[in-house]
């Protein structure tokens, strides 16, 4: 597992006891797909939860940031893990640009030629 990098913090948060969760991109993808296709819910539960929640994740902590979303139109989960952050927004904005370009490429590959 890659270590996170954040200027001014020497401790690697993945080994610290902050209650964070560790997961692979594959595990996150399986979980998000299951939330969105309803296979994790009992009958009637998905309708209730889907009226309250959007099943995706974005977030950052020092040294790590992630975007994970299911795109129904292309039936694809796209996950981006980045091992550096700043809290001025520069890294996050750049990550969103890269993420959106990846989704655009995937959509163009799914479109009939």
C-alpha positions in Angstrom: 0.0 0.0 0.0 1.3 3.4 -1.0 2.2 5.9 1.7 0.5 9.3 1.8 2.5 12.5 1.5 1.6 15.7 3.2 4.1 18.6 3.9 4.6 19.0 7.6 3.3 15.6 8.7 5.9 12.9 9.0 3.5 10.2 10.3 1.9 8.0 7.6 -1.8 8.2 8.4 -2.5 4.7 7.1 -0.6 3.3 10.1 -2.0 5.7 12.6 -4.9 4.9 14.8 -7.5 7.4 13.6 -10.2 5.0 12.8 -9.7 5.3 9.1 -10.5 2.4 6.7 -8.2 0.9 4.2 -9.5 -0.6 1.0 -8.3 -1.5 -2.4 -9.8 0.2 -5.5 -11.2 -3.2 -6.4 -13.0 -3.5 -3.0 -14.4 0.0 -3.3 -15.6 -0.7 -6.8 -17.3 -4.0 -5.7 -19.0 -2.2 -2.8 -20.2 0.8 -4.8 -21.6 -1.4 -7.5 -23.4 -3.5 -5.0 -24.9 -0.4 -3.3 -26.1 0.9 -6.7 -27.5 -2.4 -8.1 -29.2 -3.1 -4.8 -27.6 -6.5 -4.1 -26.6 -5.4 -0.5 -30.2 -4.5 0.4 -33.2 -6.6 1.5 -36.4 -6.1 -0.4 -37.6 -2.5 -0.2 -34.5 -1.1 1.5 -32.8 0.2 -1.6 -35.8 2.4 -2.4 -35.7 3.9 1.1 -31.9 4.5 1.2 -31.7 5.7 -2.4 -34.1 8.5 -1.5 -31.7 9.8 1.1 -28.2 8.9 -0.1 -26.0 9.1 -3.2 -23.7 6.0 -3.2 -20.4 7.5 -3.9 -17.4 8.8 -2.0 -15.2 11.8 -2.2 -12.8 12.9 0.5 -9.4 13.7 1.8 -7.2 13.5 4.8 -3.6 14.6 5.0 -1.7 12.6 2.5 -4.7 10.9 0.8 -7.6 11.9 -1.3 -10.1 9.8 -3.3 -13.0 10.0 -5.7 -15.2 6.9 -6.2 -18.5 7.1 -8.2 -20.8 4.8 -10.1 -21.7 6.1 -13.5 -25.1 4.5 -14.5 -25.0 5.7 -18.1 -21.9 3.6 -18.8 -22.5 1.0 -16.0 -19.0 1.7 -14.6 -17.4 2.5 -11.3 -14.5 4.9 -11.6 -12.1 5.2 -8.7 -9.2 7.6 -8.2 -6.9 7.3 -5.2 -4.2 10.0 -4.9 -1.4 9.8 -2.3 -0.9 13.6 -1.7 -3.1 16.5 -0.7 -3.1 20.1 0.2 -6.0 21.9 1.7 -5.8 25.0 -0.5 -7.8 23.1 -3.2 -5.1 22.9 -5.9 -4.6 19.1 -5.7 -8.3 18.5 -5.4 -9.2 20.6 -8.4 -6.5 18.9 -10.5 -7.8 15.5 -9.4 -11.4 16.4 -10.4 -10.1 17.5 -13.8 -8.2 14.3 -14.3 -11.2 12.2 -13.0 -13.7 13.9 -15.3 -11.4 13.4 -18.3 -11.1 9.7 -17.5 -14.9 9.4 -17.3 -15.2 11.3 -20.6 -12.8 8.9 -22.3 -14.7 5.9 -20.9 -18.0 7.4 -22.2 -16.5 7.9 -25.6 -15.4 4.3 -25.7 -18.9 3.1 -24.9 -20.6 5.3 -27.5 -21.4 3.6 -30.8 -18.7 4.6 -33.3 
